[in-house]
Amino acid sequence: MTDDQQANVNEFSCAAIFGASGGIGRAWTENLANNGVTVWAGSRSGNVPQEGDVRPFAFDLNDEATIEQAASLMQSRPPQLIIAATGVLTLADGTGPERSYRGLRPDIMAQVMALNTIGPAMIAKHMLPLLDRHERGVFAAISARVGSISDNGLGGWHSYRASKAALNMLIKNFAIELRRTHKQAVVAGLHPGTVDSELSKPFQGNLPEGQLTDPAEAAQNLLAVLRGLTPDNSGEVFDFAGKRIPS
């Protein structure tokens, strides 16, 4: 770890994790809390780690008012690191990604966009104003390599791909806007790889050996990536190895 990266570690004295009950969100919360960071840990269920200085809150991606209330709560202890560790691949009723355009349904597309794009956008809307205008601050959202348009050689998974591509555009937009007032801020998308979680479970059967990552390892990898980003990287999407994913 470079001196700059070590300095960035120390700057994260407070973090906010939206989606702290999920596999990687829980791992992020535990990692940060165990390293002395105050963590605002949010979930719909309220099932978040209870260790260190963890401060639970409730929110619903489909209810903007709950996100606004969470941001208001954090004004007493604003985070320098904000992570939207949210997203959906398979819906609660078991509906998975479409393999063909023939399977497209407007109601399913709307649900996927609401959870993967609009929800994180509302988190950004209410949380970005909490970042200090003169200090380093980071906002990150879980994206995916399949959201890259130029890297798409297989097609399929239409709603999921489209929702992540739209999220990536919003990340770029937010970075441009925030740069005008927050010179030290970073807005980034993160591709964690295939993490052993409920999201990936239906698709783990055909994975090559060694491609499935433990949530704790994935969280550690992505924290290392975030700590190495500078304002020059704002608006881009990075994978778990710190490599930029093309738009």
N, C-alpha and C positions, 0 to 999 in steps of 0.2 A: 504494500500500500504506500502510495506517495505521501509526501508531507501535506499536499493540498487535500488529498482524500481523507487523511486523518483529521485535518481541521474541519472538514465537512461533517465527519462523524460527530464531532463535539458540538457542532452547531444545532443538531437535531435534539434539542432538549424536550421538545413536545411534538407529538405527531397525532394525526387523526386518521383512523382506518374505517372507511365505510365498507362493510362486508366482513366484519371481524369474526363471523361464525363460520365462514367458508374455509376450505382447506388452506389456501395460501394466505388469506386474510388473517386467520387465526395464527398461522405461523409468523406472520409479520408482527402481529400484536405481541406474541410471546417473546420474539427476538428482541424487539425494542424495549419492552417492559423489563426484561431480564438484564438489559444493559443500561438501566437507569433513566430511560426516557419516559416521560409522562405520556400516556396513550389514551386518547379519546377513542373508545372502541364501540362501533355502532353496528347493529344488526336489526333485522326485523323480529327475530325470535327472542333476542336478549341473551342468547347463549354465547357469551364471549369469555375469554380467559379472565380469571380472577387472581392475578398475581402482580406484584409490584404496584406502581401507581397507575392502574387501569381505571378509567372513568367511563362506565358504560352509558350508552344512549340508544334510543330506539329511532328507527327511520324506516320509511317505505319508499322504494324507488318510484312507485306509481303515485306518490302523494307529496307534491312539492312542499306543502306546508310543514311536513315533518322534517324535511331537510333544512328548511329555513329555521325551524325551532332549534335544531341541532347546532346550526351555525351561531345562533344567538346565544346558546348555552356556552359555546367555546370562546366567546368574547372575553370571558374572565381569565382564560389561559389559552391564547391563540397558538395554534401549531405552526411550526416552520415546514413540516412535512405533511402533505395531505395525499392520501392514496384512495382512489376509488377502486377497491378490490371486488368489483361486482361484475355480473354478467351471466348470461344464460346460453346454453347450447341446445339442451333438451328441455322442453317446457314441463311444467308440473304434471300434465296429463300424459306425458310420455312422447309427445310429438317431437321428433328429431329433425335435423337439417334436411332440406329437400335435396334429392339427388337429381331432379329434373325440373325444368320450368313447368311441366305438366302438373306438378304437385303443389304449385304456389297457391296459397290461400291468403286473402287480404287480412283476415283476423289474426292468423298466425304471424304474418309479416309485421303487423302493428304491435303485437306483443313483444316480438324480438327487438324491434326498433325501440320500443318504450324502455326495455330493460338494458339494452346494450349501448344505446346512443342517447336517448332523451334523459334517462336517469342520471348518468354521469355528467351530462351537460348541466342539469339542475344542481348537482353537487358543486360543480365549478362556479356556477352563477352565485351561489351563496357563500362558498368557502374562499374563493380567490380574494375577495375584499379583506379577509382576515390576515393575509400575508403582509409583513412589514415592507414598506416601500423602499427601505434603505438597506435591508439585510437580505442575505440569501434565503430563498424560500423555494420549495419544490412542490409542484402538483403533478401527480402521476395517475394514469388510469390504465387498467388492464385492457390491452388490445390483443391482436393476434396477427400472425404472419399472413393468414389467409385474407386479411383486410387489405393487403397490398394489391393494387390493380396491376402494376407492371410485373409482379411475381406470380400472377395467377395463370397457371398452365393446365389446370385440371377442370376448372368450372365447378358447378354444383354448389351445394350448401348456400343457396342464394340469399336467404334472409340474413344468415349469420355473417357471410362475407360482406353484404351490403351494409349491415349495421356497424361492423368494425371499420369499414372504409369511411363511412360517415363520421364515426368517432374520431378517426385519424384526421379528417378535415377540420373538425372542431378543435382538436388539439393544436393544429397549426394556427387556426384563427385566434384561439385564446392566447397563444404565445405572442402573436403579432400585437394584439391589443394590450397585453400585460406589459410588453417591453416598453411601451410609452410611459408607464408610470412606475414600474418595478424593474429597475435595471439589473438587479441581481437574481431575478426569478427565473425558474426553469419550469416549463410545462412539457411533459413527455408522455408518450405511450410506451407500454411495456409488453413484450411477448415472453411469457414465462416458460415456453415449451409445453410439453405434455406433462402435467402435474397429476399425481395420484390423488384425485379428488372426486367428489360426486359429479362434477361437470364432465369429466373425461371418462368416467367409469364405463358407460355404454360403448366406448370406442377403444378400450384398452386391449381387446382380444387379439387384434392383428398387428400390434406394435412390435417392432423389432426389439430384441433383448437389449436392455440398457437405455432405451429411449424414454422410459417412464421415470419421472423425477419425484423424489419425496418432497412434500410441501415445505419442510424446514430448510432443505437444501435450496429449493427454488426461491424461497424468501431471502435467504442469505445471498444468493447470486444476484438477485435484483436490487437488494439494498446496496451491494457493492457497485452495481451499475449506476444507481441514482447518486451515490456519493461522488462518483467520478464525472458527472455531467456539469457543464458550465452553461452560462446564458447563451453561448454560441450554439449549443445543442438544442435550445428550446424550440419546440414545435415538431420534433422528430420522434420516431418510434424506434426502440432498441430491443434486441433480444436479450436473453439471459446471459450471453457472453459479452454484452456491450457492443455488439455489431449493429449498425444502423440498418433498418429494414426499409427498402425503397417504397415510395408511395405509388 
